[in-house]
Amino acid sequence: MAAMNLRDGQLEQLADEHHRLRDVLGEVREAVRDERTCVSTLIDLLVELTMVLRAHFDHEENGGFFRDVEADAPHLKPRSEALRAQHVSLCERLRVVRRCAERLPKDNCWMELSAAFDEFTTQFHEHETLEEELMQDAFGQDMGSKD
């Protein structure tokens, strides 16, 4: 089967993945902000976020997004490589959030958890913005918010 490029529907799939990530981020944000949240529920949400994030990164890295950018706009390869490298640091930041959540039953570290989650979401949103800019520069297309 031939690899699908952004012009064959992958753009919509990437936009759907970004929308799903924002939805799960919102659920986690609500759970983090409410100290009455059941710790196991919070951890389950963080596991879900991790799975959705990893699947999305795998799709970008192995499903053609970066390959198509580099093929259609070779001059953007340094930006593409930098974004790909950010996937590792984003996953690590999310692991920090989860480790903090796992300490909640014995440590009252809600403020630390909230700060770690805020750092993750800030980095994630900056990353998402840079990816959208890369797509616009490479293909003249915008994933947009679909709202």
SERO-4910 file (N, C-alpha, C, O; in steps of 0.05 Angstrom, whole numbers):
BEGIN
 pado doro    nc1    nc2    nc3   cac1   cac2   cac3    cc1    cc2    cc3    oc1    oc2    oc3
  Met    A     17    -24      0      0      0      0     18     25      0     37     26     15
  Ala    A     12     44    -17     28     68    -19     23     86      6      1     86     17
  Ala    A     44     99     14     42    117     37     23    140     29     24    151      7
  Met    A      7    148     48    -12    170     44      3    196     49     18    198     69
  Asn    A      0    216     32     12    242     38    -10    261     47    -33    255     48
  Leu    A     -1    285     55    -20    304     67    -42    311     48    -64    319     57
  Arg    A    -37    310     23    -58    317      4    -78    294      0    -98    298    -14
  Asp    A    -74    271     12    -92    248      9   -109    244     34   -120    222     37
  Gly    A   -112    263     51   -129    260     74   -114    259    101   -127    259    122
  Gln    A    -88    259    100    -74    258    126    -77    284    141    -76    284    166
  Leu    A    -80    306    127    -84    331    141   -108    330    160   -107    339    182
  Glu    A   -130    319    150   -154    316    167   -149    298    190   -158    303    213
  Gln    A   -135    276    186   -128    258    208   -111    272    229   -116    269    253
  Leu    A    -91    287    220    -74    301    239    -91    322    255    -87    325    279
  Ala    A   -108    336    241   -126    355    255   -143    341    275   -147    351    297
  Asp    A   -154    318    268   -171    303    287   -155    294    311   -165    295    334
  Glu    A   -130    286    306   -112    278    329   -107    301    347   -107    299    372
  His    A   -102    325    335    -97    349    352   -122    356    368   -120    363    391
  His    A   -145    353    356   -170    359    370   -174    339    393   -181    347    415
  Arg    A   -168    313    388   -171    293    409   -151    299    432   -158    297    456
  Leu    A   -127    307    425   -107    314    446   -117    337    462   -114    337    487
  Arg    A   -128    357    450   -138    380    465   -161    372    483   -163    382    506
  Asp    A   -178    354    474   -200    344    491   -189    330    516   -198    335    538
  Val    A   -170    312    512   -159    297    534   -144    316    553   -145    313    577
  Leu    A   -129    334    541   -115    354    558   -135    369    575   -129    375    599
  Gly    A   -158    377    564   -178    391    580   -189    374    603   -193    384    625
  Glu    A   -193    348    598   -202    330    619   -181    328    641   -188    329    665
  Val    A   -156    325    633   -135    324    654   -133    350    669   -130    350    693
  Arg    A   -134    372    654   -133    399    667   -154    402    689   -148    411    711
  Glu    A   -179    394    682   -200    395    702   -194    378    726   -199    386    749
  Ala    A   -184    354    721   -178    336    744   -155    347    761   -156    344    785
  Val    A   -135    359    748   -112    370    763   -121    394    780   -111    398    802
  Arg    A   -139    409    769   -148    434    783   -166    428    807   -170    445    824
  Asp    A   -177    404    809   -196    397    830   -183    377    849   -181    353    842
  Glu    A   -175    386    872   -161    369    891   -179    347    902   -170    328    916
  Arg    A   -205    348    896   -223    327    904   -223    304    884   -235    283    889
  Thr    A   -209    307    862   -207    286    842   -196    261    853   -176    261    868
  Cys    A   -208    238    847   -198    212    855   -171    208    841   -169    211    817
  Val    A   -151    201    857   -124    198    846   -123    177    824   -110    181    803
  Ser    A   -138    155    827   -138    134    806   -150    144    780   -142    137    759
  Thr    A   -170    161    783   -183    174    759   -162    191    745   -160    191    720
  Leu    A   -148    208    760   -128    225    749   -106    209    735    -98    215    713
  Ile    A    -97    188    748    -76    171    736    -87    158    710    -72    156    690
  Asp    A   -112    149    710   -124    137    686   -124    158    663   -118    151    640
  Leu    A   -131    182    670   -132    203    649   -103    209    639   -100    213    615
  Leu    A    -84    209    656    -56    213    648    -46    190    630    -31    194    611
  Val    A    -55    165    637    -48    142    620    -60    146    592    -47    141    572
  Glu    A    -86    154    592    -99    159    566    -85    180    550    -81    177    526
  Leu    A    -78    202    563    -64    224    549    -38    214    538    -30    221    516
  Thr    A    -23    198    554      2    187    545     -1    170    520     14    172    501
  Met    A    -22    153    520    -27    136    497    -34    152    472    -24    146    450
  Val    A    -52    171    475    -60    188    453    -37    204    442    -33    206    417
  Leu    A    -21    215    460      2    231    452     23    214    437     33    222    416
  Arg    A     29    190    448     49    173    434     39    163    407     54    163    388
  Ala    A     13    157    405      2    148    379      4    171    359     10    167    336
  His    A     -2    195    368     -1    219    350     28    223    341     33    228    318
  Phe    A     47    222    360     75    226    353     84    204    333     99    210    314
  Asp    A     76    180    338     83    158    320     72    163    292     86    158    272
  His    A     48    173    291     36    179    265     51    201    251     57    199    227
  Glu    A     59    221    265     74    243    253    102    233    244    111    240    222
  Glu    A    115    217    261    142    209    255    143    186    234    161    186    217
  Asn    A    124    168    235    125    145    218    103    144    197    104    127    178
  Gly    A     84    161    199     61    161    181     63    180    158     46    181    141
  Gly    A     85    196    157     89    212    134     90    242    137    100    255    119
  Phe    A     81    253    159     80    282    162    108    294    158    112    311    140
  Phe    A    127    285    174    154    297    172    167    290    145    181    306    133
  Arg    A    163    265    136    174    256    111    163    274     88    178    283     71
  Asp    A    137    279     88    125    296     67    135    324     68    140    337     47
  Val    A    138    335     92    149    362     95    176    364     83    182    381     67
  Glu    A    193    345     90    221    345     81    223    340     51    241    350     38
  Ala    A    205    324     40    205    318     11    195    342     -5    207    349    -25
  Asp    A    174    355      5    163    378    -10    177    404     -5    177    422    -22
  Ala    A    190    407     18    203    432     26    229    425     40    231    429     65
  Pro    A    250    416     26    274    407     39    287    429     57    301    422     76
  His    A    283    454     50    294    475     66    283    477     94    294    490    112
  Leu    A    260    463     99    247    463    125    256    439    142    246    435    164
  Lys    A    274    423    132    283    399    147    294    405    174    287    391    193
  Pro    A    310    426    178    319    432    206    295    437    225    297    428    248
  Arg    A    275    451    216    251    455    234    237    429    239    228    424    261
  Ser    A    234    413    219    222    387    221    237    369    242    224    357    259
  Glu    A    263    369    239    279    353    258    277    364    287    276    348    306
  Ala    A    276    390    290    274    402    317    247    394    329    246    388    353
  Leu    A    226    394    313    199    387    324    199    357    331    187    350    352
  Arg    A    211    341    315    212    312    321    227    308    347    219    291    363
  Ala    A    248    322    352    264    320    376    248    328    401    252    318    423
  Gln    A    229    347    397    213    356    420    194    334    430    185    335    453
  His    A    188    315    413    170    293    421    181    279    446    166    272    464
  Val    A    208    275    447    221    262    469    217    278    495    210    267    516
  Ser    A    222    304    493    220    321    517    191    324    526    186    325    550
  Leu    A    172    324    508    144    325    516    136    300    530    122    301    550
  Cys    A    144    277    520    138    252    534    151    251    562    139    241    580
  Glu    A    175    261    564    188    262    590    173    280    610    170    273    633
  Arg    A    165    303    600    149    322    617    124    308    627    116    312    650
  Leu    A    111    294    609     86    280    617     92    258    638     76    253    656
  Arg    A    115    244    635    123    224    655    127    238    683    119    226    703
  Val    A    138    262    683    141    276    708    114    282    721    111    278    745
  Val    A     95    290    705     68    295    715     56    269    727     45    270    749
  Arg    A     59    248    712     47    222    722     61    213    748     47    204    766
  Arg    A     87    216    749    101    208    774     91    224    798     88    213    820
  Cys    A     87    249    794     76    266    815     48    257    823     42    255    847
  Ala    A     32    251    803      5    241    809      5    215    825    -11    211    843
  Glu    A     24    198    818     27    172    833     35    176    862     31    158    878
  Arg    A     47    199    868     56    204    896     33    216    912     35    218    937
  Leu    A     11    224    899    -11    238    913    -22    223    937    -28    236    957
  Pro    A    -26    198    936    -38    185    960    -22    190    985    -33    192   1007
  Lys    A      5    192    983     21    196   1007     31    224   1010     36    233   1032
  Asp    A     36    238    988     46    266    989     23    284    979     10    278    960
  Asn    A     20    306    992      1    326    983     16    345    964     24    367    973
  Cys    A     19    337    939     35    353    920     18    363    897     27    364    874
  Trp    A     -7    372    904    -25    382    883    -13    407    869    -15    410    845
  Met    A      0    424    884     12    448    872     35    440    853     38    452    831
  Glu    A     51    421    862     73    412    845     62    398    820     72    403    798
  Leu    A     41    383    823     28    369    801     17    390    781     21    388    757
  Ser    A      4    410    792     -8    431    775     14    446    760     11    452    736
  Ala    A     36    452    773     58    466    760     70    449    738     76    459    716
  Ala    A     74    424    744     86    405    724     68    402    700     77    402    677
  Phe    A     41    400    705     22    398    683     21    424    667     20    422    642
  Asp    A     22    447    680     23    472    665     47    474    647     45    484    625
  Glu    A     71    465    657     95    465    641     91    447    616     99    454    594
  Phe    A     80    424    621     75    406    598     56    418    578     62    418    554
  Thr    A     33    429    587     14    440    568     25    464    553     20    467    530
  Thr    A     41    481    567     53    503    553     72    493    531     70    503    508
  Gln    A     89    474    537    107    464    517     91    450    495     98    453    471
  Phe    A     70    435    502     55    422    481     41    442    462     42    438    438
  His    A     29    462    473     16    482    456     36    497    438     30    503    415
  Glu    A     59    503    449     80    516    433     88    497    410     92    506    388
  His    A     91    472    416     99    452    397     78    450    375     84    449    351
  Glu    A     53    448    383     30    446    364     30    470    346     25    468    322
  Thr    A     34    494    357     34    518    340     57    517    320     53    524    297
  Leu    A     80    509    329    103    506    310     98    486    288    107    490    266
  Glu    A     84    464    295     77    444    274     58    456    254     61    451    230
  Glu    A     39    471    264     19    483    245     33    503    227     27    505    203
  Glu    A     52    519    238     67    538    222     84    523    201     86    532    178
  Leu    A     96    501    209    112    485    190     94    474    168    102    475    144
  Met    A     71    465    174     52    455    154     44    477    135     43    474    110
  Gln    A     38    501    146     31    523    129     54    531    110     50    536     87
  Asp    A     78    531    121    102    539    105    108    517     84    116    524     62
  Ala    A    103    492     90    110    471     72     88    467     51     94    462     27
  Phe    A     63    468     58     41    461     40     20    483     36      2    479     20
  Gly    A     23    505     50      3    525     48    -24    516     59    -45    526     51
  Gln    A    -23    497     79    -47    487     91    -47    492    121    -26    494    133
  Asp    A    -71    494    132    -74    500    160    -92    478    172   -114    473    163
  Met    A    -82    465    194    -98    446    207   -122    459    221   -143    448    223
  Gly    A   -117    483    231   -139    499    243   -150    484    267   -142    462    275
  Ser    A   -169    497    280   -181    486    304   -206    469    297   -215    455    315
  Lys    A   -216    471    273   -240    456    264   -264    464    282   -283    449    283
  Asp    A   -262    487    294   -285    496    311   -302    515    295   -322    525    306
***
